[in-house]
Every structure is written in structure tokens, then in C-alpha cells.
Amino acid sequence: MSVKLWEIKMDENKLFEAARVGDMGTVKNLIENGIDVNAVDFREQTALHDAARVGHIDIVKFLISKGASIKAADEFGSTPLGMAACSGHEDIVKYLVVSGADVNAADNRGLTALHGAASGGHIDIVKFLISKEANIKAADEYERTPLYMAAGGGHEDIVKFLISKGADINGGDIPLMGAAGGGHEDIVKYLVVSGADVNAAGSTGDNALHCAVRGGHIDIVKFLISKGANIKAADEYGSTPLCNAASGKHEDIVEYLVVSGADVNPKGCMNPPLLGAMGGDKPRSTHSIAKFLIANGADVNVLEAESAAVDNGLRGRFIDRPLHIAARTGDTELIRLFISNGADLEAKESSGYTPLMCAVSWGHNPEAVKMLIEFKADVNALSGEQEVDVISIRSLVLDLAEHDDIRDILIKNGARGQWG
């Protein structure tokens, strides 16, 4: 790059910075000395983008008077109007629109200025844009409408206004789902009273109840069920609200759903409730939920992704059972709970390992190995796929001195391997 071009680039950067901080003197000086008013930075944003986003109306007016493009779009398709609307600068929004900005211009994701204003809670800008014929039903790439953005953001005044202006209460990505997931109970109630379908499903098959459950919003869960929400509805992965509650460790919601009639053994679920409860990092909640589910009939031999386990042949993907997971993590409390309630000690997961093999190969807790053996796990069982016996797994995977304690436990209990 020549010295001259470098100097121009430096001056352009000064223009962007001056527009951001509101330094009118520098902006005027640079423009009057020949810097391109429509120069773009590395994001393809102009000085007008910067001034509009930050809220410097005087600089916005000056730049436009000097030929700044009102319709300039950056690398994401964002226009100065979209930025001003999202940031809540009503005076700039009005000036840009009066100056010819397209109120329905959408960025690369399909978001318009109305989406931005609705999401940000800027009611006066929303009203102004609607008065200028902004498309109230515009949807982005995820089918989210301005109403969805307002509902998900918790802006009840905007929700009510948009509905009064004809927004589709069940259109696009369901507004009720956004409100339920965000924990906005008043908006959820308003939408339902206004005619929202409590069982309307989104693009992945989940509904408002799923969303409320995932967010841990029990009051919304109770309200939706009282209004007829299907407690057994499953999304495209087979997950029901109970599956979501268990995996999210929401104990109160798990209990409420089960008492309300949720199926503790839903068919075709990739992550059944009992298995879902075992994920994450809250062991106390895991134990509590597991005990509750089992007490209410949960199958302790349930398969992960049962629909993918062809005739229990375990083909296609890694598939677990509760006891295998407990053995792998060395959780003796869960191991005892599952075996006491009928867990199969010799069942094999998709790698062909029994629970004892899992406990040995992961080596987290010698006590877990002892417990499984005390419950009569076969110390000489063979892996279904690799034909490796229990003691060989130990030596092959964790052949380190500090793990000799587990090897010794196996040998003392009659395990045979490459050592005899």
C-alpha cells in the first residue's frame, strides 16, 4: 500500500471513530478535506452506521447532507435505520425514514428495523415504524416476527400494540413459545386470552410447554396445563416436557408433570427422563429426580435413543442405560438404586460393555467396582464387540500404578486375564 493510500485509510478510520464518539469538528474537517463520506471499515460499515447506532443525530444529519448513503448495508446486511431502531434512537429513526430509508429493509437474517425496535422494547419507535407501513408480519430466517421478538423480550406494551394492529398471534415462530421460554408470565397469559394456541408447535415440534419447562418456569407450566397444554407432546427428537424437566434438573416441575399425568417412560425419546436426569453437574438433583421417577414407574433398563436401538441390537449410535452411566461415573448411590430396582447387571451398551466393564475402564471409583461385584456382576464377562474380558480392559485402558487397586479387586474376585 502506498503512503498516500495508507494516509487515506488512516483518515477514514479517524472518520469512523469521530462519528462514534460524536466529534462533529473532526467529522466536518475530514469530509471537507476529501475523505469519502461512504468509506467503509472492515465490517463494511460507514460513518453513518456508527453515528446512527450510537445516537449522534447532528452527525447523522451532516453526513446525509454530504451524500452519505442511507441504504448502505454492512457485511451482515444491517442498515443505519436498523441500527438506530435496535438502539432506541427515535429521533434518528424518524430522520432516516423521512430522508428516504426503507422501513422494510431486512438484513442477511431477515431482521427488519421493526424486529429490532420490538426486541429492544422501544414502543415509540415501533409505533412510528408501523405508522410508516412497516410490515408487522415480517419474519426472519427462523420465522421470528416482531411479535415474537417483543414476547420473548418481555415487552408487554409492544405485544399488546402489535396485536391491536393485526399481528398474527400464532404466526411464524410461535410468540407464545418466546414468552414462555423467557419466563414472561403476564405476556403468556395475555397471549392465551387473546387466542394463542397453547399447543401450537414450532419448527422442531416443541411447544410453549416445552419452552416453559426448559426455562424452569413452573408457574407458566401450571398455567399452560390448566389451559389445555398437551403434557405428553413430543418434539422431533421424541422429547416430552418431562424429558426436558428431568434433563434440566427442575425437580419441582418433574414432580408436577408426573402428578399431572406425564408418561415417565415415553416411547421413542432420544433422552428419556431417567437418563436425562443423569446428565449435567447437579448430583443431588440427579439422585432426587431418579428416585422420584423410579418410585413412579420409570424403567431402570431404559435405553437412550430407544427408537435408534434396532430390536435392542444397539446399532447406529452410542446408546446407554442408566446403570452403565452410574458405573462409568462411579456413583455408588445410583448404582445401588438401579440394581435394587431391577437393573440388568449384564446388559451391554453399544460398545458391548457391561456396567462392570464401564466402572473398570473409567476407573473413577474402586468402590463402584466392589459394589457391582457384590451384586454378582460377572467378572469374566466378555465384551460384545471387542471380546475383551474385564481385567484386560483395566490393563489396556488404565495400565497405571495408581489403578492397581481396581486390578487387585478383580483378581481377588476371580477375574481371569492376560496375567493368568
Residue pairs with C-beta under 8 A, 6 or more apart in sequence:
1 9
8 35
11 30
11 33
11 35
12 35
12 36
12 39
12 41
13 41
14 26
14 30
15 26
15 27
15 30
15 31
15 35
15 39
15 47
16 41
16 45
16 47
16 50
17 23
18 24
18 26
18 27
18 30
18 47
19 27
19 47
19 48
19 50
19 51
19 54
19 56
19 59
19 63
20 50
20 51
20 54
21 54
22 51
22 54
22 56
22 58
22 59
24 56
24 58
24 59
24 62
27 47
27 59
27 62
27 63
28 62
31 37
31 62
31 63
31 66
37 46
37 47
37 48
37 63
37 66
37 67
37 68
38 46
38 67
38 68
38 69
38 72
39 46
39 47
40 46
40 72
40 74
43 74
43 75
43 76
44 73
44 74
44 75
45 72
45 74
45 78
46 68
46 69
46 72
46 80
47 59
47 63
47 68
48 60
48 63
48 64
48 68
48 69
48 70
48 72
48 80
49 72
49 74
49 78
49 79
49 80
49 83
51 59
51 60
51 63
51 80
51 92
52 60
52 80
52 81
52 83
52 84
52 87
52 89
52 92
52 96
53 80
53 83
53 84
53 87
54 87
55 84
55 87
55 89
55 92
57 89
57 91
57 92
57 95
60 80
60 92
60 95
60 96
61 95
64 70
64 95
64 99
70 79
70 80
70 81
70 96
70 99
70 100
70 101
71 79
71 100
71 101
71 102
71 105
72 79
72 80
73 79
73 105
73 107
76 107
76 108
76 109
77 106
77 107
77 108
77 109
78 107
79 101
79 102
79 105
79 107
79 113
80 92
80 96
80 101
81 93
81 96
81 97
81 101
81 102
81 103
81 105
81 113
82 105
82 107
82 111
82 112
82 113
82 116
83 116
84 92
84 93
84 96
84 113
85 93
85 113
85 114
85 116
85 117
85 120
85 122
85 125
85 129
86 113
86 116
86 117
86 119
86 120
87 120
88 117
88 120
88 121
88 122
88 125
90 122
90 124
90 125
90 128
93 113
93 117
93 125
93 128
93 129
94 128
97 103
97 128
97 129
97 132
103 112
103 113
103 114
103 129
103 132
103 133
103 134
104 112
104 133
104 134
104 135
104 138
105 112
105 113
106 112
106 138
106 140
109 140
109 141
109 142
110 138
110 139
110 140
110 141
111 140
112 134
112 135
112 138
112 146
113 125
113 129
113 134
114 126
114 129
114 130
114 134
114 135
114 136
114 138
114 146
115 138
115 140
115 144
115 145
115 146
115 149
117 125
117 126
117 129
117 146
118 126
118 146
118 147
118 149
118 150
118 153
118 155
118 158
118 162
119 149
119 150
119 152
119 153
120 153
121 150
121 153
121 154
121 155
121 158
123 155
123 157
123 158
123 161
126 146
126 150
126 158
126 161
126 162
127 161
130 136
130 161
130 162
130 165
136 145
136 146
136 147
136 162
136 165
136 166
136 167
137 145
137 167
137 168
137 171
137 172
138 145
138 146
139 145
139 171
139 172
139 173
142 173
142 203
143 172
143 173
143 203
144 172
144 173
144 178
145 167
145 168
145 171
145 172
145 173
145 175
146 162
146 167
147 159
147 162
147 163
147 167
147 168
147 169
147 171
147 172
147 175
148 172
148 173
148 174
148 175
148 178
149 178
150 158
150 159
150 162
150 175
151 159
151 175
151 176
151 178
151 179
151 182
151 184
151 187
151 191
152 175
152 178
152 179
152 181
152 182
152 184
153 182
154 179
154 182
154 184
154 187
156 184
156 186
156 187
156 190
159 175
159 179
159 187
159 190
159 191
160 190
163 169
163 194
169 175
169 176
169 191
169 194
169 195
169 196
170 176
170 195
170 196
170 197
170 200
173 202
173 203
174 196
174 197
174 200
174 201
174 202
174 207
174 208
175 191
175 196
176 188
176 191
176 192
176 196
176 197
176 198
176 200
176 208
177 200
177 202
177 206
177 207
177 208
177 210
177 211
178 211
179 187
179 188
179 191
179 208
180 188
180 208
180 209
180 211
180 212
180 215
180 217
180 220
180 224
181 208
181 211
181 212
181 214
181 215
182 215
183 212
183 215
183 217
183 220
185 217
185 219
185 220
185 223
188 208
188 212
188 220
188 223
188 224
189 223
192 198
192 223
192 224
192 227
196 208
198 207
198 208
198 209
198 224
198 227
198 228
198 229
199 207
199 228
199 229
199 230
199 233
200 207
200 208
201 207
201 233
201 235
204 235
204 236
204 237
205 234
205 235
205 236
205 237
206 233
206 235
206 239
207 229
207 230
207 233
208 224
208 229
209 221
209 224
209 225
209 229
209 230
209 231
209 233
209 241
210 233
210 235
210 239
210 241
210 244
212 220
212 221
212 224
213 221
213 241
213 242
213 244
213 245
213 248
213 250
213 253
213 257
214 244
214 248
216 248
216 250
216 253
218 250
218 252
218 253
218 256
221 241
221 253
221 256
221 257
222 256
225 231
225 260
231 240
231 241
231 242
231 257
231 260
231 261
231 262
232 240
232 261
232 262
232 263
232 266
233 240
233 241
234 240
234 266
234 268
234 269
237 269
237 270
237 271
238 266
238 267
238 268
238 269
238 270
238 307
239 269
239 270
239 271
240 262
240 263
240 266
240 269
241 253
241 257
241 262
242 254
242 257
242 258
242 262
242 263
242 264
242 266
242 273
243 266
243 269
243 271
243 272
243 273
243 276
244 276
245 253
245 254
245 257
245 273
246 254
246 273
246 274
246 276
246 277
246 289
246 293
247 271
247 276
247 277
247 279
247 280
249 277
249 280
249 282
249 285
249 286
249 289
251 285
251 288
251 289
251 292
254 273
254 277
254 289
254 292
254 293
255 292
258 264
258 292
258 293
258 296
264 273
264 274
264 293
264 296
264 297
264 298
265 272
265 273
265 297
265 298
265 299
265 302
266 272
266 273
267 306
267 307
268 306
268 307
269 306
269 307
270 304
270 305
270 307
270 308
271 279
271 304
271 305
272 298
272 299
272 302
272 303
272 304
272 306
273 289
273 293
273 298
274 290
274 293
274 294
274 298
274 299
274 300
274 302
274 322
275 302
275 304
275 320
275 321
275 322
275 325
277 285
277 286
277 289
277 290
277 293
278 286
278 290
278 322
278 325
278 326
278 334
280 286
283 331
286 334
287 333
287 334
287 337
290 298
290 322
290 334
290 337
291 337
294 300
294 337
294 341
300 322
300 323
300 338
300 341
300 342
300 343
301 321
301 322
301 323
301 342
301 343
301 344
301 347
302 321
302 322
303 309
303 312
303 314
303 319
303 320
303 321
304 318
304 319
304 320
304 321
305 316
305 317
305 319
308 315
308 316
308 317
308 319
309 315
309 316
309 319
310 316
314 348
314 349
314 350
315 350
317 350
318 349
318 350
318 351
319 349
319 350
320 349
320 350
321 343
321 344
321 347
321 349
322 334
322 338
322 343
323 335
323 338
323 339
323 343
323 344
323 345
323 347
323 355
324 347
324 349
324 353
324 355
324 358
326 334
326 335
326 338
326 355
326 368
327 335
327 355
327 356
327 358
327 359
327 362
327 368
327 372
328 358
328 359
328 362
328 364
329 362
329 364
330 359
330 362
330 364
330 365
330 367
330 368
331 365
331 368
332 365
332 367
332 368
332 371
335 355
335 368
335 371
335 372
336 371
339 345
339 375
343 355
345 354
345 355
345 356
345 372
345 375
345 376
345 377
345 378
346 354
346 377
346 378
346 381
347 354
347 355
348 354
348 383
348 384
349 358
351 383
351 384
351 385
351 386
352 383
352 384
352 385
352 386
353 361
353 383
353 384
353 393
354 377
354 378
354 381
354 390
355 372
355 377
356 369
356 372
356 373
356 377
356 378
356 379
356 381
356 390
357 381
357 383
357 390
357 393
359 365
359 368
359 369
359 372
360 369
360 390
360 391
360 393
360 394
360 406
360 410
361 393
361 394
361 397
361 398
363 394
363 397
363 398
363 403
363 406
366 405
366 406
366 409
369 406
369 409
369 410
370 409
373 379
373 409
373 410
373 413
378 390
379 390
379 391
379 410
379 413
379 414
379 415
380 389
380 390
380 414
380 415
380 416
381 389
381 390
382 388
382 389
383 389
383 393
388 396
389 415
389 416
389 417
390 410
390 415
390 417
391 407
391 410
391 411
391 415
391 416
391 417
391 418
391 419
392 417
392 418
394 403
394 406
394 407
394 410
394 417
395 407
395 417
395 418
395 419
398 406
410 417
411 419
